[in-house]
Amino acid sequence: MADWLTSLKTKTPQEGFELAITLARKGVGYTQPSENIRKKLRPKYARNPDSLTMASQVIATHFQTVAAANNYWR
């Protein structure tokens, strides 16, 4: 796999949040590399409130990491 994450440093909290979303998406891609299977499963979790809450929680955890790496943009 090619290196794509070269830094957790971002200029703004908005960029940090977008990086957190990218980290979550990449995590799914690494966990389930088959695009066909991901597409097949998506309708099930897209309508499940618990799944959506868990996805938000994963993004929040990544955002905490990015924020800490950026000294909370002080």
Backbone bond lengths (Angstrom), bond angles and torsions (degrees), N, CA, C in turn:
res aa  C-N    CA-C-N  psi(-1)  N-CA   C-N-CA  omega(-1)  CA-C   N-CA-C  phi
1 M - - - 1.438 - - 1.524 110.02 -
2 A 1.290 115.31 140.97 1.457 120.98 -179.94 1.526 110.06 -75.56
3 D 1.321 115.62 145.08 1.453 120.17 174.78 1.525 108.45 -70.19
4 W 1.298 117.40 125.37 1.461 120.90 178.26 1.520 111.29 -122.65
5 L 1.315 117.77 -21.47 1.454 121.05 -179.14 1.525 108.45 -101.77
6 T 1.302 115.51 102.33 1.459 119.42 -176.76 1.521 112.30 -99.35
7 S 1.328 117.76 -17.43 1.456 120.92 -179.23 1.517 110.03 -165.45
8 L 1.315 115.44 152.31 1.464 120.94 171.63 1.529 110.95 -95.85
9 K 1.316 116.77 -1.15 1.462 121.35 -179.22 1.523 110.42 -72.98
10 T 1.318 115.74 132.44 1.460 121.90 175.48 1.524 108.62 -134.59
11 K 1.319 116.09 159.57 1.466 120.24 -177.53 1.527 112.36 -78.48
12 T 1.327 116.30 -33.03 1.470 119.78 -174.67 1.528 110.21 -136.91
13 P 1.330 116.51 161.92 1.458 119.20 174.02 1.542 112.63 -59.72
14 Q 1.329 117.07 -34.93 1.472 120.33 177.55 1.526 110.64 -60.26
15 E 1.329 116.49 -46.88 1.471 120.06 177.04 1.528 110.17 -62.87
16 G 1.328 116.19 -35.71 1.459 120.03 177.83 1.515 111.94 -64.25
17 F 1.331 116.43 -41.26 1.461 120.15 178.59 1.520 110.81 -66.17
18 E 1.319 116.64 -40.61 1.470 120.16 177.53 1.524 110.83 -64.29
19 L 1.328 117.59 -36.60 1.463 120.42 175.10 1.528 110.05 -64.86
20 A 1.325 117.23 -39.46 1.468 120.49 177.79 1.525 111.07 -60.47
21 I 1.316 117.36 -40.68 1.469 121.30 177.44 1.525 109.81 -64.68
22 T 1.314 116.71 -42.76 1.469 120.48 177.92 1.524 110.76 -61.38
23 L 1.325 116.97 -42.14 1.464 120.00 178.12 1.525 110.98 -60.46
24 A 1.327 116.73 -42.30 1.466 120.12 179.09 1.527 110.93 -64.04
25 R 1.323 116.77 -44.44 1.471 120.41 179.33 1.521 111.74 -63.61
26 K 1.323 115.89 -43.35 1.469 119.48 178.62 1.520 110.49 -63.16
27 G 1.327 116.45 -37.56 1.459 120.08 178.20 1.521 111.99 -59.94
28 V 1.313 116.23 -41.15 1.467 120.29 176.86 1.518 110.19 -64.40
29 G 1.317 116.39 -43.30 1.468 120.97 179.96 1.520 112.86 -62.53
30 Y 1.328 116.64 -37.75 1.464 120.25 178.22 1.529 110.68 -72.51
31 T 1.348 115.52 -36.95 1.457 120.17 -178.67 1.523 111.94 -71.02
32 Q 1.336 115.52 -41.87 1.469 120.54 178.16 1.527 107.70 -127.31
33 P 1.332 117.18 90.37 1.464 120.20 -174.60 1.537 114.80 -70.24
34 S 1.319 118.01 -15.46 1.464 120.05 -178.59 1.528 110.86 -80.65
35 E 1.320 115.82 112.35 1.464 120.15 177.65 1.529 111.12 -62.11
36 N 1.320 117.41 -37.09 1.462 120.49 179.42 1.525 111.65 -62.03
37 I 1.311 117.02 -42.52 1.470 120.03 179.01 1.523 109.75 -67.25
38 R 1.336 118.21 -42.84 1.470 120.30 178.21 1.522 110.65 -59.08
39 K 1.331 117.28 -42.98 1.471 120.25 179.03 1.524 111.43 -64.77
40 K 1.333 115.81 -36.00 1.470 119.85 179.63 1.535 111.03 -68.80
41 L 1.309 117.37 -38.17 1.462 121.36 -177.06 1.530 113.45 -80.32
42 R 1.317 116.78 -24.63 1.466 120.00 -172.97 1.529 114.14 -55.49
43 P 1.340 120.91 -43.81 1.469 118.70 -179.70 1.533 113.38 -57.85
44 K 1.326 116.57 -32.01 1.468 119.31 179.80 1.523 111.10 -68.31
45 Y 1.319 117.90 -50.64 1.454 118.54 -175.85 1.525 112.84 -80.79
46 A 1.314 118.10 -21.23 1.460 120.73 -179.22 1.527 112.14 -67.10
47 R 1.317 116.97 -21.58 1.463 121.54 -179.76 1.532 112.33 -107.43
48 N 1.316 116.01 5.70 1.457 120.44 -177.32 1.532 109.15 -102.23
49 P 1.333 117.67 112.91 1.461 119.87 -177.86 1.530 113.03 -58.70
50 D 1.317 117.66 -35.68 1.462 120.11 179.40 1.529 110.84 -66.36
51 S 1.314 117.19 -39.47 1.467 120.54 178.00 1.524 111.22 -65.28
52 L 1.316 116.33 -40.87 1.462 120.34 179.87 1.534 110.59 -67.57
53 T 1.328 116.12 -38.29 1.461 119.77 176.50 1.523 110.45 -63.83
54 M 1.310 117.65 -42.38 1.464 121.04 178.74 1.533 110.94 -64.32
55 A 1.325 116.88 -39.08 1.469 119.71 177.67 1.527 110.15 -62.11
56 S 1.325 116.73 -42.54 1.464 120.60 177.54 1.522 111.17 -63.36
57 Q 1.310 116.18 -36.97 1.461 120.70 179.48 1.533 111.13 -65.89
58 V 1.325 116.87 -40.06 1.463 120.70 177.44 1.531 110.16 -63.28
59 I 1.323 116.45 -43.81 1.466 120.25 178.20 1.522 110.22 -62.21
60 A 1.322 117.38 -42.42 1.462 121.06 179.27 1.529 111.48 -61.48
61 T 1.305 116.70 -40.35 1.466 120.58 178.20 1.524 110.46 -63.90
62 H 1.317 116.60 -43.88 1.467 119.98 177.17 1.536 110.47 -63.20
63 F 1.329 116.76 -39.24 1.462 119.90 -179.98 1.531 110.85 -64.13
64 Q 1.318 117.07 -38.34 1.469 120.22 176.27 1.526 110.30 -59.08
65 T 1.321 116.21 -43.01 1.467 120.81 179.67 1.521 111.14 -63.71
66 V 1.330 116.46 -46.19 1.463 120.57 -179.51 1.533 110.06 -65.19
67 A 1.318 117.18 -42.03 1.467 120.46 179.24 1.519 110.80 -60.81
68 A 1.313 117.18 -43.34 1.472 120.20 178.86 1.532 110.42 -63.88
69 A 1.319 117.18 -40.20 1.457 120.62 179.23 1.520 112.05 -64.72
70 N 1.304 117.02 -22.98 1.460 121.99 -179.96 1.527 111.99 -103.10
71 N 1.323 115.65 18.24 1.464 121.03 -179.46 1.528 110.36 51.12
72 Y 1.317 115.24 36.97 1.477 122.37 178.43 1.528 112.17 55.11
73 W 1.317 117.39 30.29 1.466 126.48 175.97 1.536 111.95 56.03
74 R 1.311 115.68 38.63 1.486 119.52 177.10 1.500 110.87 -79.86
